[in-house]
Amino acid sequence: MPKTLLSDRQRHSHVVRRIAAPVQRLPKEFVHLHRTEAVLLTNWSSLGSGRYAVSARWPRGGLFGDSVQLLLAQTIRQSCLLIGHAELSVPLSHQTLMEWMDFSVASDFYDPKNKPDNLFILLTFRPNNPRSLRVDLSILSEGRLVAESLLDFSWIAPGAYRRLRGAHAEVPWGGAPVPSPVPAHTVGRSHADEVLLAPVRVPGRWELRMDVSNPALYDHRVDHVPGLVLIEAAYQAAHAVTGPGRGPVRVMSTFDSFVEFDAPCLMEAVVLPAKEEGTVRLEVTGTQNGERTFSVTMDCPK
């Protein structure tokens, strides 16, 4: 990275032209959102043999502000959900679960001058089993590959999901106190209401702030902390440790269990030996009730 995918671009040029213009309205239900302004995708098309093309438009400002990390993670999430529901017959009533997600970006991806407006996304879906898919995803801007992702997601019927969640299927919404944030600038954010980390007494550790009033992270009522919230919290922890100007070029996320709203989730960031020269590897883990709930490993440039 960066590299070009001109052969793919040329092979599917007719599809690019066909999906370049936005549809009148992409159903927000396909991407599990209530707010229309949160929908980043504009159209999609099947390429055959388990391959699909999606177009997206990143707004200037708006709900996600200028957070490239949030826009990228939402683009990946929305693209998978859209194709799952619109093309692969995943029922809208089923709960979808992200099991793990890896992605990498071009080294200049975070440069504000390179922030794209329109994106072209190629996705390949392969079944793991009847209720789980592996997705290989490439994001292009003007024919240049700017990001890649590999992830697994599965889905579960409503009744089975309620049995799985038990007492956590119905949780109080917004009633729990939210601890005060660390200073916004220390985690690369502009405003306190964007901060997901609360200080604790140990350096390199924080408590996760579960602030459901943040519309960019909590579009609608859910029964557990979404995976994208955990990835955003890991970004902020990495910024606190490595400092500004070191956006991760590779992110590897594993979700071990649900992060619940009824108990503190503690986070810790540890610097690991880097596998590549010129990078810093950081592992951010979350722990709740004494058990690891998620892990995000990031490679950041020195």
FENURJO-V767108 format. One record per residue. N is the residue number from 1. RES is the residue in one letter. SS is DSSP state (H for helix, E for strand, C for the rest). NEAR is the number of other ideal C-beta (glycine too) atoms within 12 Angstrom. D_FIRST is the distance of its C-alpha to the first C-alpha in Angstrom with 2 decimals. Layout:
BEGIN
N|RES|SS|NEAR|D_FIRST + N|RES|SS|NEAR|D_FIRST
END
This chain:
BEGIN
1|M|C|22|0.00 + 2|P|C|24|2.90 + 3|K|E|18|5.08 + 4|T|E|18|8.55 + 5|L|C|27|10.93 + 6|L|H|16|13.99 + 7|S|H|14|16.07 + 8|D|H|26|15.98 + 9|R|H|23|16.64 + 10|Q|H|14|19.52 + 11|R|H|16|20.85 + 12|H|C|30|21.35 + 13|S|H|18|22.28 + 14|H|H|14|25.67 + 15|V|H|26|24.29 + 16|V|H|29|22.09 + 17|R|H|16|25.32 + 18|R|H|20|27.35 + 19|I|H|31|25.42 + 20|A|H|22|24.49 + 21|A|C|13|27.79 + 22|P|C|19|28.28 + 23|V|C|21|30.95 + 24|Q|C|8|34.04 + 25|R|C|13|33.39 + 26|L|C|29|30.87 + 27|P|C|21|32.94 + 28|K|H|23|31.83 + 29|E|H|20|33.46 + 30|F|H|30|30.65 + 31|V|H|35|28.24 + 32|H|C|34|30.95 + 33|L|C|29|31.42 + 34|H|C|17|34.67 + 35|R|C|20|33.46 + 36|T|H|18|32.60 + 37|E|H|18|30.61 + 38|A|H|29|28.20 + 39|V|C|36|27.15 + 40|L|C|41|23.79 + 41|L|E|44|23.76 + 42|T|E|32|25.74 + 43|N|E|35|25.97 + 44|W|E|36|24.99 + 45|S|E|29|25.76 + 46|S|E|24|25.99 + 47|L|E|27|24.33 + 48|G|E|14|26.40 + 49|S|C|10|25.88 + 50|G|C|19|24.49 + 51|R|E|26|21.78 + 52|Y|E|35|21.89 + 53|A|E|40|20.53 + 54|V|E|49|20.87 + 55|S|E|38|20.84 + 56|A|E|40|20.70 + 57|R|E|30|21.78 + 58|W|C|33|21.11 + 59|P|C|25|24.36 + 60|R|C|14|24.98 + 61|G|C|14|26.77 + 62|G|C|21|28.82 + 63|L|C|27|28.86 + 64|F|C|32|25.42 + 65|G|C|25|25.79 + 66|D|C|21|22.66 + 67|S|C|35|21.01 + 68|V|H|31|17.37 + 69|Q|H|40|17.38 + 70|L|H|37|20.43 + 71|L|H|38|19.30 + 72|L|H|42|16.09 + 73|A|H|40|18.18 + 74|Q|H|41|20.94 + 75|T|H|44|18.90 + 76|I|H|44|17.79 + 77|R|H|43|21.40 + 78|Q|H|44|23.11 + 79|S|H|46|21.25 + 80|C|H|46|22.27 + 81|L|H|41|25.77 + 82|L|H|45|26.29 + 83|I|H|37|25.63 + 84|G|H|36|27.51 + 85|H|H|29|30.55 + 86|A|H|27|30.55 + 87|E|C|25|29.70 + 88|L|C|29|30.14 + 89|S|C|16|33.48 + 90|V|C|30|32.58 + 91|P|C|18|35.71 + 92|L|C|21|35.38 + 93|S|C|16|37.99 + 94|H|C|23|35.95 + 95|Q|E|30|34.02 + 96|T|E|37|30.31 + 97|L|E|31|28.80 + 98|M|E|36|25.22 + 99|E|E|28|25.28 + 100|W|E|29|21.80 + 101|M|E|37|18.36 + 102|D|E|30|14.94 + 103|F|E|38|11.85 + 104|S|E|32|8.52 + 105|V|E|38|7.15 + 106|A|C|29|5.14 + 107|S|C|24|7.20 + 108|D|C|21|9.59 + 109|F|C|33|10.12 + 110|Y|C|29|13.54 + 111|D|C|16|14.84 + 112|P|H|14|17.90 + 113|K|H|8|17.76 + 114|N|H|21|14.59 + 115|K|C|26|16.10 + 116|P|C|34|16.35 + 117|D|C|17|19.73 + 118|N|E|28|19.19 + 119|L|E|40|16.57 + 120|F|E|43|16.50 + 121|I|E|49|15.89 + 122|L|E|39|16.15 + 123|L|E|45|17.80 + 124|T|E|28|19.27 + 125|F|E|33|22.20 + 126|R|E|20|23.90 + 127|P|E|19|27.14 + 128|N|E|17|27.61 + 129|N|E|12|31.27 + 130|P|C|13|33.39 + 131|R|C|24|32.25 + 132|S|E|24|28.65 + 133|L|E|35|25.40 + 134|R|E|25|21.91 + 135|V|E|41|19.29 + 136|D|E|26|15.85 + 137|L|E|42|14.25 + 138|S|E|39|11.47 + 139|I|E|45|11.69 + 140|L|E|35|11.51 + 141|S|E|31|12.92 + 142|E|C|19|14.69 + 143|G|C|25|12.99 + 144|R|E|25|9.39 + 145|L|E|30|7.24 + 146|V|E|40|7.26 + 147|A|E|44|8.12 + 148|E|E|32|9.24 + 149|S|E|37|12.58 + 150|L|E|28|15.22 + 151|L|E|40|18.75 + 152|D|E|29|22.44 + 153|F|E|39|25.15 + 154|S|E|29|28.85 + 155|W|E|31|31.92 + 156|I|E|23|35.53 + 157|A|C|19|38.81 + 158|P|H|17|40.56 + 159|G|H|13|43.49 + 160|A|H|18|41.45 + 161|Y|H|24|39.22 + 162|R|H|16|42.36 + 163|R|H|14|43.70 + 164|L|H|20|40.46 + 165|R|H|22|40.44 + 166|G|H|14|44.20 + 167|A|H|14|45.42 + 168|H|H|23|41.96 + 169|A|H|19|41.93 + 170|E|C|15|43.85 + 171|V|C|24|42.98 + 172|P|C|16|44.26 + 173|W|C|17|41.89 + 174|G|C|16|41.49 + 175|G|C|12|44.58 + 176|A|C|21|43.17 + 177|P|C|14|43.02 + 178|V|C|24|39.64 + 179|P|C|22|39.46 + 180|S|C|18|38.86 + 181|P|C|29|35.27 + 182|V|C|30|33.89 + 183|P|C|20|33.54 + 184|A|H|21|30.81 + 185|H|H|18|29.25 + 186|T|H|23|28.74 + 187|V|H|37|26.25 + 188|G|C|37|24.52 + 189|R|C|31|26.72 + 190|S|C|16|29.32 + 191|H|C|17|32.11 + 192|A|H|23|33.87 + 193|D|H|21|33.75 + 194|E|H|35|29.93 + 195|V|C|35|30.17 + 196|L|C|47|30.00 + 197|L|E|45|31.11 + 198|A|E|30|34.74 + 199|P|E|24|35.86 + 200|V|C|21|37.66 + 201|R|C|10|39.47 + 202|V|C|12|36.89 + 203|P|C|14|33.95 + 204|G|C|23|30.53 + 205|R|E|26|32.17 + 206|W|E|38|32.79 + 207|E|E|32|34.38 + 208|L|E|44|32.42 + 209|R|C|41|33.94 + 210|M|C|39|34.59 + 211|D|C|31|35.36 + 212|V|C|28|35.76 + 213|S|C|18|36.73 + 214|N|C|31|33.10 + 215|P|C|21|32.49 + 216|A|C|34|28.69 + 217|L|C|39|28.65 + 218|Y|C|31|31.94 + 219|D|C|29|32.44 + 220|H|C|18|35.38 + 221|R|C|16|37.48 + 222|V|C|30|35.93 + 223|D|C|26|37.46 + 224|H|C|34|34.70 + 225|V|C|38|31.88 + 226|P|C|37|28.83 + 227|G|H|39|25.63 + 228|L|H|42|23.70 + 229|V|H|42|26.29 + 230|L|H|42|25.56 + 231|I|H|46|21.80 + 232|E|H|44|22.72 + 233|A|H|49|25.28 + 234|A|H|44|22.81 + 235|Y|H|41|20.61 + 236|Q|H|43|23.87 + 237|A|H|46|24.84 + 238|A|H|42|21.64 + 239|H|H|38|22.32 + 240|A|H|35|25.90 + 241|V|H|33|25.01 + 242|T|H|30|22.18 + 243|G|C|18|23.24 + 244|P|C|17|21.76 + 245|G|C|15|18.53 + 246|R|C|25|16.52 + 247|G|C|35|14.92 + 248|P|E|42|13.30 + 249|V|E|32|9.57 + 250|R|E|33|10.86 + 251|V|E|41|14.25 + 252|M|E|29|16.59 + 253|S|E|39|19.89 + 254|T|E|27|23.13 + 255|F|E|32|26.27 + 256|D|C|20|29.42 + 257|S|C|27|32.10 + 258|F|C|32|33.00 + 259|V|C|38|33.21 + 260|E|C|27|36.68 + 261|F|C|32|38.22 + 262|D|C|21|41.42 + 263|A|C|24|40.34 + 264|P|C|27|38.25 + 265|C|E|40|34.69 + 266|L|E|33|33.87 + 267|M|E|47|30.37 + 268|E|E|30|29.40 + 269|A|E|35|26.34 + 270|V|E|23|26.07 + 271|V|E|22|23.82 + 272|L|E|20|22.85 + 273|P|C|14|21.94 + 274|A|C|21|18.25 + 275|K|C|13|16.61 + 276|E|C|16|14.22 + 277|E|C|11|15.65 + 278|G|C|14|15.14 + 279|T|E|25|14.75 + 280|V|E|30|17.61 + 281|R|E|31|18.02 + 282|L|E|38|20.41 + 283|E|E|32|22.30 + 284|V|E|47|24.25 + 285|T|E|33|27.04 + 286|G|E|43|29.69 + 287|T|E|25|33.26 + 288|Q|E|28|36.12 + 289|N|C|16|39.65 + 290|G|C|12|38.63 + 291|E|E|17|35.98 + 292|R|E|23|32.18 + 293|T|E|32|30.89 + 294|F|E|40|27.11 + 295|S|E|32|24.38 + 296|V|E|43|21.00 + 297|T|E|35|18.83 + 298|M|E|39|16.20 + 299|D|E|34|13.98 + 300|C|E|37|14.38 + 301|P|E|27|13.75 + 302|K|C|17|17.14
END
